């Protein structure tokens, strides 16, 4: 990062609708990346204006709650549902608007990529411009895609970071790059094989999110398909489809993945031996754990632990 994180001057940003302006929390991540958080209850229909005349920008918008509309000056509109994210771009810097319906609670995260007037500072911008095929050829570009809880996980981590200490923390930038990478990967996959929009309802997707959070918070618990279905009210088919849609994994594979992530964290941050780690993440077989760990990390847990020690003492 070239500059410490700081609050942006809203007067120098997009001309927000007054009823929304005071709800926006804005932070400069670097010379060309601005993080904006918006969480509010819409008492009346309102909108958030994006883009500034003469300033070429790219926006990543992640919607955490309630549907909204994305509209352009020519009347073109797209719906952005909860757990969906969008990439917005207009080469002619015409105004785009996020429109909110009255009575809805909204929670959004926006990442604003600004194209600098100095070409040497546009490395990342040009890479994204080239990667999103057609972005640098079309006058306007909107890509939404299907709901993605993996992106949601990183957005949540980003929003939970202590804003007062972010200036000394590279974590914010790393989460932002992960979000951009995942969205780009989502787009590239959609070019090969268009992703079918989830057939689950919003309420059912919220159940999937809640179950995902439970597993992430307590991966050591012994989860069964029957128990998960009972607690969520979902059928087995919808439960599996929901995890496939949101995580691109089956329920069992998701639990295994989260346990491996937890195991890696424990190896890095504790003095627990391998057997203790195995039991603490919900498994009873050390040999099975070592097999799964080696498949994922390309080395045994013991070798991984030794590498961590060498890196720390180097």
N, C-alpha and C positions, 0 to 999 in steps of 0.2 A: 504494500500500500504506500502511496506516495504522500498522503496527507493523513493526519490523525482524524478519527471520526469526530464530527461536530454537528451541531444542529444547523440545518439549512435556514437561510433567510427566506421565509415564505413569500416575501414581497418580490423576490427575484425569481420565483418559481411560476408555475402555471397559474393563471387566474382562476382560483377555485371559487365555486359557488359559495356565498358567504355562510350558508347554513352548514356546509361541510368543512369549510376552511379551518375552523377552530378544532376540528376533530383529528386533523392530520398531524402525525408526529413524523418529522423528517430528519434524516441524518446523512451527512456526507461520508461515504465509505472511502472514496478516493476522488481523484480529480474529475472522473467521468461516471461515477456510480453513486446514485442517491437511493437510499432505502426510505420508503414511506410506509407508515402503518396507519390504518384507518379502521376504527372500531366505534360504532355508534348505532343508536336506534333512530331510524328515519321517522320523524313525526309528521313529515309531509314529503311529497315527491320532490326529489332534489337530484343534483348531478355534480360530478367532479370532472372538471375540464383538464384534459391532458394536452401536451405539446405547447410549444411557444413559437410564435412566428419567427422564422429565421433560424430556429434551433432544431437540427435534425436529431431525433431521439428514437430509441427503441425501448419499449416497455415490456416487462414481465409482470403479469398480474396473477396473483393466486387468491382464489375466493374460498374462504373458510366457512362462510355462513350466508344463507339466503341467496336466491337467484338475483341477477341484475342484468342490465342490457349494456352492450357496447355499441355506440353509434358514431357515425361519421357525418360530415357536413352534407354529403350527397344523399343522406337518408338511409344508407346501408346500416343494418343492425344485426348483431349476433347476441345470443343468450349465453351467459356464463353462469353455470350452475355450481352449487357447493362442491368443493374438492376438485374443481376444474381450474386449470391455469391457462393463460393466453399470452401470446406474443403479439404485440401491436407495433406497427411501423407505417409511417407515411412520409415518403421522400419529399413531398411538397410542404411538410410541416403544417398541414391543415389540422384543425382541432378535432380530437376524438373526445368522446364523453362517456363516462361511466354513469348510468342512470339508475337511481334507486327508487323503489316503490315505497310509499308511506306505510307505516306499520310494521316494517321488516327490521330485524336486527342484522347488521352487517359487520363483517370482520374480514378485512383484506390486507394483503401485503403487496406492495408495488416496488419493483426494482426499475429504476430509470437509468438507462445507458445513454450517455450524451456523446455525440460525435464532436470531437474537438476541432477547432479551426487549424490546429497544428497537426499535420498528417502523422508526424512521428509519435504522437500520443494515442493513435487510434488502432494499435495492434489488435487488442481484444475485440474492439468494435468491428473491424474489418473481417476478423476470423468468423465472428457470428454472422456477419452479413453474407459471407461466402457460404457458410455452412447451411443456413436456411435458404435452400435453393429458390431462386426467384426473388429473394428479398432485395437484391441490388438491381433488379431489372424492372420490377413492378413499381408503380407509383404508390400502391398501398398493399399492405400484407397483414393478414390476421390469421393466426393459427391457434386453435383452442385444444382440440383433442379430447380424449376421454378422461374421466376422473383418475387421479393418481395419488394414492396415500403415501407413496414413497417420497414424492416431492413435498407433500404436506408435513411429513416428519421433519424434514430439514427446515421448512418454513417455521414450524413451531419452535424448533431449537433456536432459530435466528431471533424470533420474537421474544423468547424467554431470556436472552442474554441481558445482563445488567448494562443499561445504556450509559451509565456513568463511567464504566470502566472499559467500554468498547474501544476507546482511543488507543489503549495499550494492548489490545487483543486482536490477533489475526483470525480468531475463530469466525467472526462475522463474515469476513471476506471468503473464508474457506466454505462456509455454508452457502453463500451466494453463488460461488463457482459450481458447487455441487448441484444447486437448483438449476442453473443454466445448462449444465452438462446433462442432467436428467431430462430436461425439457427438450434439448436438442436431440438426445437419444430417442425420446418419444416421437419426435417429428420424423427422424430418419426411419424408424420402424414403420411409421404410418405411410411413408412413401413406398416402402416395399409391400406392405400389407395393411391396408386401412383398418384401424382398430374399431371394432364394433362397439358402439355406445352401450354402456351397461344397461341391462334390462331391469335392474333393481331400482326400486323407488328411492327417493331421498331418505326416507325414514329407515329403509333397509341398509342403505349405505352408511348412515349414521350408526347403526348397530354394528356394522363391520368395523367402523373406526373405533368404537368403544371397546370391542373385543380385541382389536389390535393393540390399543393402549394398555389393556389389562395384561396381555401377553408380554409386552415390552417392559412393563413395570414389574412383573413377577414371572419371569420365564421358568422359574424352578417349579411352579405348580404343575400338577399332573392334569393336563387338559384332555378331555375326550370330546369327540364330535357330538355325542349325545348331550353332554353338559353344556357345550357352547350353543347348541341349537335350543336347548331348553331356556337358557338365560337370555337369549336374544329373540326367541320366537321365530327364528328362521328355519326353513327346511334344510335338510342336508345339501340339496342341490343348490339352493340360494347361498348357503354359507360358503360352499366351495367356490361358486361362481363369483361371489363378492371378493374373496381373497385373491382369486385369479385376476379379477378386474383391477383391484386396487394395489396388489403387491406383485402380481405376475407369479404367484406361488400358490401351491395348495396349502391348506391349513397346517398339515404336518410339516411341510417344508419351511413354512414361515416360522413355526415354533423352533425347528432345528436351527434355522438361520439366526434367530434372536438369541438362542442359547449360545451359539458360537461367538456372537458379538459380545455377549456378557462374559464368556470365558476369556476372550482376548483381553477385555478390560481388566479382569481379575489377575491375569498373568502379568499385565503391565503395572498394575497399581497395588498389588498385595503380595504378601509372602506366603500365601497358601500354596501347598504342594498340589501336584496334578490331581491326585485322588480327592483331595478336599474340594478342589474346583469342580470336579465331576459331580460330586454329590450336591454342591451348592447351587448348581444350575438345573437340577432335576433329573440327572441320569444316575444310573447305578453301575453301569459297566464301563470301566476305564478303557478297555480294549475297543469298545464301540466308539467311545468319545475320541480316542486317538485316531481311529480310522476316518471318522467324519472330519475331524480337525485337519488331518493331513490332506484330505481331498480338497478342502476349502483353502487352506493356507500354504499348501505345497511343502509342508515340513511338519515334523512331529511337535506336539506341545512342548516337550522338553527342549528341543532345538530352538523353538521360538523363544522360550524363556531365557535360554543362554544368549541368544542374539540380543535380547533386550538388555541383559546385564552388561554385555560387551559395549553396546551403544551408550549406556549410561556412564560407564567408567572411562570411555574413550576421551 
